[in-house]
Amino acid sequence: MERLTAGRLAFYGLVTLVFAFVVLPLVVIVWAAFFADKILTFPPSGYTLSWFVRAWGLSDFAQGFMMSLKVGLVATCFSLLLGVPAALAIERYPFPGREVVRQVLVSPLYVPAIVAGAAVYIYYIQLEILSEVQFAATFPGLVIAHSMIALPWTMRLVCASLVTANTNSEEAARSLGAGPVQTFFLVTLPIIRPGIIAAAMFSFIASFSDLEKSLFLVGPGKLTLPIAIVNYVEWNLDSTIAAVATVQIAIIGAALLLSDRYVKLGKAF
């Protein structure tokens, strides 16, 4: 019993350390967003909300936020339109080369982000030389690249939902005369809805917070929020960045909590 108690205490201690390692940096960022000092110093001399007002007043941050929001939403929609049918085909309809297709669709996760960004940029330039159609430094080109970021998340989460879903309802629907399309929309889709919502959330977060691919593909005057943050940090060291990061944390956290309230994201895993 003493060994069991000691082991349990050691386990709880390890979990607490891991939890603190993950959460404390976020706490420090949120805390620093309210520092009154013009240069980040510890401990702060006072607290203020002025950095949030300043952040929104800077055009790069406001425009970058709107650009990241638009790109993230469109890229998420494309990833769902491509990823959900692909996951359904892979998990429900065996065909030659199925595993190869699966690995190709999730392969963007295996490539370092900065390498992938450079590769996409070079590909766009070569494509422009051959077809005279510009993709680099354009909104469509940025959306395509961000869809590549989002697609692996959609594939993994929707495939996981399909694997864990009970197929008896689908088989019963088909035996009663329902076609593949009817079965998907009336039976399969409600079952895997938590997985689709989770895929949408994680796809949007991956796109919204991406820096590496955007760094190569944005056009003049069209910055995403992560690039605006990097540009600001290069010449400034105040709490404006912490204020922007705090807003990001709040938006993403609120979206996850709201989604979990209605669709229970835990069911997707």
C-alpha positions in Angstrom: 0.0 0.0 0.0 2.9 2.4 0.8 4.5 1.7 -2.6 1.1 2.2 -4.3 0.6 5.5 -2.5 4.1 6.6 -3.4 3.7 5.7 -7.0 0.4 7.5 -7.2 1.9 10.6 -5.7 4.8 10.5 -8.1 2.3 10.1 -11.0 0.3 13.1 -9.8 3.4 15.1 -9.4 4.5 14.3 -12.9 1.1 15.2 -14.3 1.2 18.5 -12.4 4.6 19.3 -13.8 3.5 18.6 -17.4 0.4 20.6 -16.9 2.4 23.6 -15.5 4.9 23.3 -18.4 2.0 23.7 -20.9 -0.1 26.3 -19.1 2.4 28.6 -17.4 3.7 30.2 -20.6 0.1 31.1 -21.5 -0.4 32.6 -18.1 2.8 34.7 -18.4 1.7 36.0 -21.8 -1.7 37.0 -20.6 -0.2 38.6 -17.5 2.3 40.5 -19.6 -0.5 42.0 -21.8 -1.5 44.2 -18.9 1.9 45.5 -17.9 2.0 49.3 -17.9 5.8 49.6 -18.6 6.8 50.7 -22.1 9.4 48.0 -22.2 8.7 44.5 -20.8 10.1 44.3 -17.3 9.5 42.0 -14.3 8.0 42.8 -12.0 5.7 45.4 -13.7 5.3 48.9 -12.2 1.6 48.9 -12.8 -1.2 47.6 -15.1 -3.1 49.0 -18.0 -5.5 48.0 -20.8 -3.9 50.5 -23.3 -1.9 47.8 -25.1 -5.1 46.2 -26.4 -6.3 49.6 -27.8 -2.8 50.2 -29.3 -2.8 46.8 -31.0 -6.1 47.3 -32.7 -5.1 50.9 -33.7 -2.1 49.6 -35.6 -3.2 48.9 -39.2 -0.9 45.9 -39.6 -2.5 44.0 -36.7 -6.1 44.9 -37.7 -5.5 44.0 -41.4 -3.5 40.9 -40.5 -6.2 39.7 -38.2 -8.9 40.1 -40.9 -6.6 38.4 -43.5 -5.8 35.5 -41.2 -9.5 35.1 -40.4 -10.6 35.1 -44.0 -7.8 32.7 -45.1 -8.5 30.4 -42.2 -12.2 30.2 -42.8 -11.9 29.5 -46.6 -9.0 27.0 -46.1 -11.1 25.2 -43.5 -14.1 24.9 -45.9 -11.8 23.6 -48.6 -10.2 21.1 -46.3 -13.7 19.8 -45.2 -14.9 19.6 -48.8 -11.8 17.5 -49.8 -11.1 15.7 -46.5 -14.5 14.3 -45.5 -15.2 12.5 -48.8 -11.6 11.3 -48.9 -11.8 9.9 -45.3 -15.1 8.3 -46.1 -13.7 6.6 -49.2 -10.6 5.4 -47.4 -12.4 4.0 -44.3 -15.5 2.6 -45.9 -14.6 1.6 -49.4 -11.4 -0.5 -49.7 -9.5 0.0 -52.9 -6.0 -0.7 -54.2 -3.4 1.9 -53.0 -5.7 3.0 -50.2 -2.8 3.4 -47.7 -0.7 5.3 -50.2 -3.5 7.8 -50.7 -4.0 8.2 -47.0 -0.2 8.9 -46.5 -0.2 11.4 -49.4 -3.1 13.3 -47.9 -1.5 13.6 -44.4 2.0 14.0 -45.7 2.1 17.8 -45.2 2.4 17.0 -41.4 5.7 15.2 -42.1 7.5 18.0 -43.8 9.0 20.8 -41.8 6.8 23.9 -42.2 9.6 26.2 -43.4 10.7 23.7 -46.1 7.1 23.2 -47.2 6.6 27.0 -47.5 9.7 27.4 -49.7 8.7 24.4 -51.8 5.2 25.8 -52.4 6.6 29.2 -53.3 9.0 27.6 -55.8 6.2 25.5 -57.3 4.0 28.7 -57.7 6.9 30.5 -59.5 7.4 27.6 -61.9 3.7 27.3 -62.5 3.6 31.0 -63.3 6.4 30.7 -65.7 4.7 27.8 -67.6 1.1 29.1 -67.5 1.5 32.9 -66.9 -1.1 32.5 -64.1 0.1 34.1 -60.8 -0.4 32.2 -57.5 2.4 33.6 -55.4 1.5 36.8 -53.4 -2.2 36.3 -54.1 -5.2 35.4 -51.9 -6.1 32.2 -53.9 -2.5 31.0 -53.7 -2.4 31.6 -49.9 -5.7 29.8 -49.5 -4.4 26.8 -51.4 -1.3 26.6 -49.3 -3.3 26.9 -46.1 -5.7 24.2 -47.3 -2.7 21.9 -47.4 -2.1 22.7 -43.7 -5.7 22.1 -42.8 -6.3 18.9 -44.8 -4.2 16.5 -42.7 -6.1 17.5 -39.6 -9.4 16.9 -41.3 -8.2 13.5 -42.6 -6.9 12.3 -39.2 -9.9 13.4 -37.1 -12.6 12.3 -39.6 -10.9 9.0 -40.2 -10.7 8.5 -36.4 -14.4 9.1 -36.1 -15.2 6.7 -38.9 -13.0 4.0 -37.4 -14.7 4.3 -34.0 -18.2 4.7 -35.3 -20.6 1.7 -35.2 -21.4 0.6 -38.8 -24.5 -1.3 -37.9 -26.7 1.7 -38.5 -25.2 2.3 -41.9 -25.6 -1.4 -42.9 -29.2 -1.3 -41.7 -30.0 1.8 -43.7 -28.5 0.2 -46.9 -30.4 -3.0 -46.3 -33.6 -1.0 -46.1 -33.0 0.5 -49.5 -31.1 3.7 -48.8 -28.5 4.7 -51.3 -24.9 5.8 -50.5 -25.8 9.5 -50.5 -28.9 9.0 -48.3 -26.9 6.8 -45.9 -24.2 9.4 -45.6 -26.4 12.4 -44.9 -29.0 10.7 -42.8 -26.9 8.1 -40.8 -23.1 8.6 -41.2 -22.9 12.4 -41.0 -24.8 12.6 -37.7 -22.6 9.9 -36.2 -19.3 11.6 -37.2 -20.4 15.2 -36.6 -18.2 15.6 -33.5 -15.2 14.5 -35.6 -16.1 17.0 -38.4 -16.5 19.9 -35.9 -13.2 19.0 -34.3 -11.5 18.8 -37.7 -12.9 22.2 -38.6 -11.7 23.7 -35.4 -8.2 22.3 -35.5 -7.9 23.1 -39.3 -8.8 26.7 -38.6 -6.4 27.0 -35.7 -3.5 25.5 -37.8 -4.3 27.9 -40.6 -4.9 31.0 -38.4 -1.6 30.5 -36.5 0.6 29.5 -39.5 3.7 31.6 -40.1 6.1 29.6 -42.3 4.0 29.2 -45.4 2.5 32.6 -45.2 6.0 34.1 -44.9 6.7 33.1 -48.5 3.3 33.7 -50.1 1.8 36.9 -48.8 1.7 39.9 -51.2 2.6 43.6 -50.6 0.2 45.1 -48.0 -1.4 41.7 -47.4 0.0 40.5 -44.1 -1.4 37.7 -42.0 -1.5 38.2 -38.2 1.6 36.0 -37.4 3.7 37.9 -40.0 2.5 41.2 -38.5 3.6 40.0 -35.1 7.0 39.0 -36.3 7.5 42.3 -38.1 6.5 44.2 -35.0 8.8 42.2 -32.6 11.8 43.0 -34.9 11.7 46.7 -33.9 9.7 46.8 -30.7 9.7 45.2 -27.2 6.5 46.1 -25.4 3.3 44.5 -24.3 1.5 45.0 -27.6 2.5 41.6 -28.8 1.3 40.0 -25.5 -2.0 41.8 -26.0 -2.4 40.4 -29.5 -1.5 36.9 -28.3 -4.0 37.2 -25.5 -6.7 38.0 -27.9 -5.7 35.0 -30.1 -5.7 32.7 -27.0 -9.2 34.0 -26.0 -10.7 33.5 -29.5 -9.3 30.0 -29.9 -10.2 29.0 -26.3 -13.7 30.4 -26.6 -14.3 28.6 -29.9 -13.1 25.3 -28.5 -15.3 25.6 -25.3 -18.3 26.6 -27.4 -17.9 23.7 -29.8 -17.4 21.3 -26.9 -20.5 22.6 -25.3 -22.7 21.6 -28.2 -20.8 18.7 -30.0 -18.6 17.2 -27.3 -15.2 17.2 -29.0 -14.0 14.4 -26.8 -16.2 12.0 -28.8 -14.1 12.7 -31.9 -11.0 11.0 -30.4 
